[in-house]
Amino acid sequence: MTASGTAPAPPPGAAAGEPSAALREELARESRSLEAADPATIIRWAVDRFGPKLTMATAFGPEGCLIIHWLAAIAPATYVFNLDTGYQFAETLDLRDRLARRYGIEVVLEQPEQSVADYERDHGGPLYRTDPDRCCRDRKLAVVKRVLARFDAWMTAIRRDQSPDRATAPIVGWDHKFGVVKVSPLANWTKAKVWDAIVREKVPYNPLHDRGYVSIGCAPCTRAITAGEDERAGRWSGTAKTECGLHSKDA
């Protein structure tokens, strides 16, 4: 919200699905300016710039929990959502309740049109076993596209050091895949820095992390990793897939 209490005008170009030259310049300028800023400052900028047209998506990873920690003090009314595929760990859903009790932010579970039972019936069984890319498109990407149609900007909890697809993520940029501004307050943080803040601030986190699950997604497609393995090696293990598609570079 602006100082007068009104929401700022939607970013020019957003309605057309592509940013205008003015918006591209603004995002590049702000991203450079915020590169050395702390995450709370970046979140405040996003809230001031986009007001109620800003949302946040979280899979309840440690980074997302940390952003919720800051968001509770800055703009607790922000619409925060989770992509509830129907395959999530019970521990993940329990964490949602713990965060609500701690911060008063109840993350909305945005779900696909079909239940798991209907979806598997229509595809002859669990599609994550035979076509995980299609499963992610149907039960994640289609849902986030539906949600983001209501907003001008979204915050994500990605870090550049998580994967090659995320290595060049700006603090603020245009998300061509979804046609909105993308804000990543923790883009230039490391895993160690995230966990230092989690411990210091006593932020609730998924207990599966204590059992070797470093990156947590859907239960059937996630395993614990062993020493020396890549952070995302436990996702879609045994395949070349490391991203669901939300943050991949492909259009």
C-alpha positions in Angstrom: 0.0 0.0 0.0 1.1 3.6 -0.5 1.5 6.1 2.3 -2.0 7.4 1.6 -3.4 3.9 2.1 -4.4 3.3 -1.5 -3.0 0.5 -3.7 -0.5 1.6 -6.4 -1.6 1.4 -10.0 -1.0 -2.0 -11.7 2.3 -2.2 -13.4 2.1 -1.0 -17.0 2.1 -3.8 -19.4 1.0 -6.5 -17.0 -2.5 -6.8 -18.5 -1.1 -7.5 -21.9 1.0 -10.4 -20.6 4.3 -8.7 -21.5 6.0 -5.9 -19.7 6.2 -2.4 -21.2 9.6 -0.8 -21.7 8.9 1.4 -18.7 8.2 -1.6 -16.5 11.2 -3.5 -17.8 13.4 -0.5 -16.9 11.8 -0.1 -13.5 12.3 -3.8 -12.6 15.9 -3.8 -13.7 16.6 -0.7 -11.8 14.9 -1.9 -8.6 16.5 -5.3 -8.9 20.0 -3.7 -9.0 19.1 -1.4 -6.1 17.8 -4.3 -4.0 20.6 -6.7 -4.7 22.4 -5.8 -1.5 19.2 -5.2 0.5 18.1 -7.6 3.3 15.1 -9.8 2.6 12.8 -7.7 4.9 13.6 -4.6 2.9 12.8 -6.4 -0.4 9.5 -7.6 1.0 8.6 -4.1 2.1 9.4 -2.8 -1.3 7.1 -5.4 -2.9 4.3 -4.7 -0.5 4.6 -0.9 -1.1 4.8 -1.3 -4.8 2.0 -3.8 -5.4 -0.2 -3.7 -2.3 -3.1 -6.2 -2.4 -2.0 -7.3 -5.9 1.0 -9.0 -4.4 0.8 -12.7 -3.5 3.2 -15.3 -2.2 3.5 -19.0 -3.1 5.1 -21.4 -0.7 5.8 -25.1 -0.5 6.7 -24.7 3.2 10.4 -25.1 2.6 12.7 -23.3 5.2 13.0 -20.3 2.9 9.3 -19.9 2.6 8.8 -20.3 6.3 11.4 -17.5 6.8 9.6 -15.2 4.4 6.3 -15.8 6.2 8.2 -14.9 9.5 9.1 -11.5 8.0 5.8 -11.1 6.2 3.9 -11.5 9.5 5.5 -8.3 10.7 5.3 -6.4 7.5 2.1 -7.3 5.7 0.3 -10.2 7.4 -2.8 -9.7 5.2 -0.9 -10.7 2.0 -2.5 -13.6 0.2 -0.2 -16.6 0.7 -0.9 -19.9 -1.0 0.3 -23.4 -1.4 -0.1 -25.8 -4.3 -1.9 -28.6 -2.7 -1.4 -31.4 -5.2 -3.0 -34.0 -3.0 0.3 -35.8 -2.7 1.9 -33.7 0.1 3.5 -35.1 3.2 1.4 -35.1 6.4 4.3 -33.2 8.0 4.0 -30.5 5.4 0.3 -29.9 6.0 0.9 -30.0 9.8 3.6 -27.3 9.3 0.9 -25.1 7.7 -1.1 -25.3 10.9 1.9 -24.6 13.1 2.7 -21.5 11.0 -0.8 -20.3 11.3 -0.7 -20.6 15.1 2.6 -18.8 15.3 2.1 -16.0 12.8 -1.6 -15.7 12.3 -1.1 -16.3 8.5 -3.3 -19.1 7.2 -1.8 -20.3 4.0 -4.5 -21.0 1.4 -4.4 -24.5 -0.1 -5.0 -24.0 -3.8 -6.0 -27.3 -5.4 -6.3 -28.7 -8.9 -9.7 -29.1 -10.4 -9.6 -32.9 -10.1 -9.1 -34.9 -6.9 -6.2 -37.4 -6.8 -8.7 -40.3 -7.1 -10.4 -38.8 -10.2 -7.1 -37.8 -11.7 -5.5 -41.2 -11.3 -8.7 -42.9 -12.6 -8.7 -40.8 -15.7 -5.0 -41.6 -16.4 -4.9 -45.2 -15.5 -3.0 -44.8 -12.3 -0.5 -42.4 -10.7 0.8 -40.2 -13.5 3.8 -39.2 -11.5 5.2 -42.7 -12.2 5.0 -42.6 -15.9 4.9 -38.9 -16.9 5.9 -36.7 -13.9 6.2 -33.6 -16.2 2.5 -33.9 -17.1 1.6 -34.5 -13.4 3.4 -31.3 -12.4 1.8 -29.3 -15.3 -1.7 -30.4 -14.3 -1.4 -30.3 -10.5 1.0 -27.4 -10.1 1.5 -25.1 -13.1 -2.1 -25.0 -14.1 -3.1 -24.1 -10.5 -0.5 -21.3 -10.1 -1.5 -19.9 -13.5 -5.1 -19.7 -12.3 -4.1 -18.0 -9.0 -1.7 -15.5 -10.5 -4.3 -14.3 -13.0 -5.7 -12.3 -10.0 -2.4 -10.6 -9.1 0.3 -8.4 -10.6 3.3 -9.8 -8.7 4.3 -12.9 -6.7 7.0 -13.6 -4.2 8.9 -16.8 -4.3 11.5 -18.4 -1.9 14.0 -19.6 -4.5 17.8 -19.3 -4.1 20.3 -19.0 -6.9 22.4 -21.8 -5.5 19.7 -24.4 -5.6 19.8 -25.3 -9.2 21.1 -24.2 -12.7 17.6 -23.0 -13.6 17.6 -20.6 -10.6 21.3 -19.5 -10.8 20.5 -16.2 -12.7 17.3 -15.3 -10.9 17.1 -11.6 -10.3 15.8 -10.1 -7.0 13.0 -8.5 -9.1 12.1 -9.5 -12.6 9.4 -10.3 -15.1 8.0 -13.8 -15.1 7.2 -14.5 -18.8 5.7 -17.9 -17.9 2.9 -16.4 -15.8 2.8 -12.8 -17.0 3.5 -11.1 -13.6 6.4 -9.6 -11.7 8.4 -12.1 -9.7 10.1 -11.1 -6.5 12.7 -13.4 -4.9 13.8 -11.9 -1.5 16.2 -14.8 -0.8 17.7 -15.2 -4.3 21.2 -14.3 -3.2 21.2 -16.2 0.1 22.8 -19.5 0.8 21.3 -22.6 2.5 23.6 -22.0 5.5 22.4 -18.4 5.8 18.8 -19.5 5.7 19.2 -22.1 8.4 21.2 -19.7 10.6 18.1 -17.3 10.5 15.7 -20.2 11.0 17.5 -21.3 14.2 18.2 -17.7 15.4 14.5 -16.6 15.0 13.1 -20.0 16.1 11.0 -20.2 12.9 8.9 -23.4 12.6 10.1 -25.8 9.9 9.3 -29.2 8.4 10.6 -32.0 10.7 11.5 -34.0 7.6 14.5 -31.8 7.2 15.9 -33.4 10.3 15.6 -36.8 8.6 17.6 -36.0 5.5 14.9 -34.5 3.3 16.6 -31.3 2.1 14.1 -30.3 -0.6 10.6 -31.4 0.0 7.8 -31.7 -2.6 5.2 -34.3 -3.2 5.7 -37.4 -1.1 5.9 -40.0 -4.0 8.5 -37.9 -5.7 10.7 -37.0 -2.8 13.3 -38.9 -0.8 16.0 -38.2 1.7 19.5 -37.6 0.4 22.8 -38.9 1.5 26.0 -37.0 2.4 27.6 -35.4 -0.7 24.4 -35.5 -2.8 23.1 -32.3 -4.5 20.4 -30.4 -2.6 17.7 -31.4 -5.1 18.9 -35.0 -5.7 16.0 -36.2 -3.7 13.4 -34.8 -6.0 12.2 -37.1 -8.8 15.1 -39.4 -8.0 16.3 -41.6 -10.8 15.3 -39.2 -13.5 16.9 -36.1 -15.0 14.0 -34.0 -13.7 14.9 -31.5 -10.9 12.2 -28.8 -11.3 8.5 -29.0 -11.4 8.4 -26.2 -13.9 7.4 -23.2 -11.8 10.9 -21.8 -11.8 12.5 -23.4 -14.9 13.8 -21.2 -17.7 11.6 -22.6 -20.4 8.7 -20.3 -21.4 
